[in-house]
Structures are given as C-alpha cells and as structure tokens.
C-alpha cells in the first residue's frame, strides 16, 4: 500500500524496450525507437496521473530515462523498483558468444564500473569461487549503476530478481540464493523482490524453506484471462488470498493489451490482497488515461 | 529407474542446459542426478552453485558412468551432438536420449544416429519445441480438418536480430550452425509437421558473414502433390527483439496466418477469426521461458515412463537435417 492506503501504482518499462507479450508484431508496429527523453515524458505523465513509482529492468535503455528525469527535475519524489538482471541482453550475449563469453563480459563490466567495493569483492569471490560472494558482488554492481543515475529524493525501494533467474533458482532448489539475496538487500534497507511466472510454486517453496515473506515483494502476472498465470488463474488467486500480508504487485494486468484498461481494472478491483499493480504506457496520452483509470480502481477496492 | 522416477543427466550448461535441468527438476517423476560441463571454469562454478545438493557436476560425460541414468539431455553446440550421442549409446550411459535441435551437423551424421537408435531402442527425441506451441498446434488442427478446403501454397519465415550488427569476424553464428541450423530448423520442422514432406526446389538467396556461415537464406520447396512453399530465414533482421516464426497457408476457402503469438483465420467471404495464446489455455504446471518447453519435457518424460516413442524422434528430426543439407548443397555450401 502507499501512504494514503490505496494500492501502489507503478509505471512499467516494457514499452520502452519494445516488448509486447501479446504480439511481437504489435511491438514492432508501435516502434522500438524512442528517445530516453520521450520515455521520461511518459513516466512523468504517469506520475502526475497517480503513479507512485517506476519499475524497470536495469539496462542501457532505462538508466538514461532516470538520468533524463533527474536532469529535468520534473519528477521530484519517485520510488524505484529495479529488476535485475536484464535477462534479454544477457541471453543475447550468450547467444552470440556462449556462456563463457557472457561470464567474461559481466566480469569486464564490473571491472570497468569503477565501483571499488564491487571490484574487490568480485576478485575475492572469483578467486574463492564463493557463490554467495559472487551474488553480492553482482548486486552491488547493479545497485551502483542505478544509484549513479538517480537523484537525492528518488528512492530505490526494491530490487527484484528477474523471473528467469527466480524461477530457475526455485526449480533447482537454490534456497541459499534466496536467503543470501534477501539478507544482502535487507541490510541495505532495500526491499528484496522476486519476479516470477510461478507464484503458487514460489510461495510453497518459501514456506518449505522457512523464509518469511512478509517483508518481501513479489511481482507476478494477474489478469482476467489467466495469461501467464501458472499453473492456473484459480491457483494464483487462491495463493494470493491466503497470504498474510499484501506483498504482491500485479504485472500483465492488461494481459499485454488483450484487455482495455476499464475491463482490466474491474478484475484488479476484485483482488483485494494485491499490494499494487505495474502498468506500461506507450504515450503521454495513454499514460494519463490508463493511470487515471487504475488509480480509481485501486482506491475503490473492497 | 527408482521408485518410478527417471534418473536424468544433462550435458552442457549453457542457457538450454540450465533451462531443461530446471524444468526437469520440477517434474515429480524425474530425479535430476548429474550435470556435465566441459569448460573448466563453468564446471568449477556450478560445482559450487550445486554444493549441498545431491546433483553431481562433472566435466566429462564419461563420468556419468555408474550413475545409473535412465535418460540424458544433450544441450551442447550442434557440432558436438553426434559424438556425444554416440558415446552415450556406445558406453550404455543411458537408454533414452533427448537432444536439443538440430539432431546433428549433417544429414549423414543424423542417419548414423538413427541407425544406432534403431538398434539400441529406447526413447529418443529432438527439441523442436515450437510443435508444443498452442497457436501452431491450433493452426495444424484447422488445416487437418480441411475446413478451409484444398491447400494451395504456403510461406514460412524465421527472423531474429541475434546477429544484426555482429562483427564480420564473429564466428559465433557458425558455431551455432548458421541461420539454417540455429533458427531455420524450427520453421522447417513446423512446415514438415503441418504440410508434410517436401523437397527443396530453388535457393533464391543466401547471405553469409565473414566466417562463411549463412546469416540469411531464402528458398522454395515443393511436395509430391505439387504444393509449393517459400522459406525466408534471417538472423540479422532489424527489430526482431525475440526470434519470431510464422507461417502463411493459402487454401481454397481462406487463409491461415500464424506466428508465435497469434493465429488469424480469414475466410474468402472476409470473415476473420483471431486467437491469441490467451485464448488457447497456454498455462502449464511450471513455466520458464515459454510454456512450450514444459510441454516438450513432459512429452519426453511421459514417453520414457510409458515406454512409447516420441513423435519428434531422431528419425523424424533427421528429415529437417536432410532439408538443411539440400539447401546448402544447392547454394554451394557444405
């Protein structure tokens, strides 16, 4: 919940990356080329229309958007929800250079980042091949990238683990990864978050591992079509209703444009345990219309 | 097999190896026993990552010996598929084999593997996961009911931006088998599955990178009934953030236009019907990447458990390698 008790409303970055989960055709048609200033206009318009913050994958596309917002001082206070890693770019590098090539690229990026703590931590972690230290080094690197792009009143509220890493780690029973991740971010007073396409499975595993979910954030699909809600919409809704605290941010609420905002908002209003929603917009006009509708829907929830 | 659980090993810990290992580990009927990665650094890293678990991480497939594996997944680069699969059967490392596409680097290698599995038995499968897409499956169902009348012709495409802007010196496309083996194989397999077998007629154009590997290919094909089709395959298309595969089938009473995301059916009277993934019950028990991967693994696992051959057997997948070989032969590349 946000300060006035209504659900949180965040701007998503999918349109800025040229992503449409409804169809790639649609994403191409609406155009991939958009300046960071034009994207910042959309974020600013959404903030003026009731959004509380911005959820973004940490990438060369989104960091300039933050810089653009900072330079214009148009948005003063904004809560930031960062997703790491930007899996698309890493998969693309792995496709072009293989896994060892990807590892070398990440090491090089960290080495060139100028973040002394991350560099030293990284050298030690690689030398000892310590999995927890490697994870912390990587997170330190990503956090330093974000912080170098933001301004004093902008708050890095949460860092969320990308769904591919979250879901693979759940499947492979990497409880150590979740524990280290939560512990590291909590110490930095950043809410540990997880993006997943397997929400009921995540909750089951966290309970099995004895992880307290109350202070975490989970971003997962919630929409009327049950799109990407695995294993089913009913199972996801039931898991949500059984949570003791509202920790879930709904993503894909428009099912990637399958629903018009009023229809999607009607469904969201029935999910009272949602902490908030994340929604993307492709233009300033769309941001004003969409965020206006969802702002009302979240206020009207039972 | 222990307590009706299949004991599985995975060779190759690139993105596909990790994806399959993860998905398999969620199946209650599967026990992930061992992983193999020959790169010393990666192997050492994964030993640490998996420490505390019961999964063995080894750097040589020979070390799978004695682990009593029922099935092995081969997810290494295409160039190594043939030698690894031969090693699995020669040393009886497992009875059942799943390999990522393509089956082998050439049709000759594929035939050799088909001969081996015919002798050795067991379940064998190649990972053409697009067959497990709900939209492509729906398109095939519609065409098979013949409600659109006689099939008159088709077009097929596979586009990605994977190597757009890659340097001319890059050998990565070649190591992945070039555009035909890396990307085009999926659409060739889908066309074979939906339209039946065909022969390559003409190669219209080929573009290659500095390493001599094809990055774009266009060719025509024809089947024994005279049905003709055209294929366009490119790994250097602008604005294809994710690889995209599509088919356009012209029929006497209408047309079908299908890609990874949606299916459009247009009747001659102008009636249009459209299905998105959303409309086709696309959820699975556990999803990473696309739900197709879960269904693909489910098909293999249940084929092993029920001792039945998969439709996507080595024998059927070898046909894709045959088509790729024919295109290369006609374009002067072997």
Interface residues (C-beta under 8 A of the other chain):
Chain A: X17 X18 X19 X22 X23 X24 X25 X27 X28 X32 X88 X91 X92 X94 X95 X96 X97 X98 X99 X100 X101 X103 X129 X130 X131 X164 X167 X168 X171 X172 X173 X174 X176 X197 X198 X201 X225 X226 X227 X228 X229 X230 X231 X232 X233 X255 X258
Chain B: X13 X14 X15 X18 X19 X21 X22 X23 X25 X26 X39 X41 X42 X44 X45 X48 X49 X50 X51 X52 X53 X162 X163 X166 X170 X172 X175 X176 X239 X240 X241 X242 X244 X259 X260 X261 X262 X276 X277 X278 X279 X282 X283 X284 X285 X286 X287 X288 X289 X291
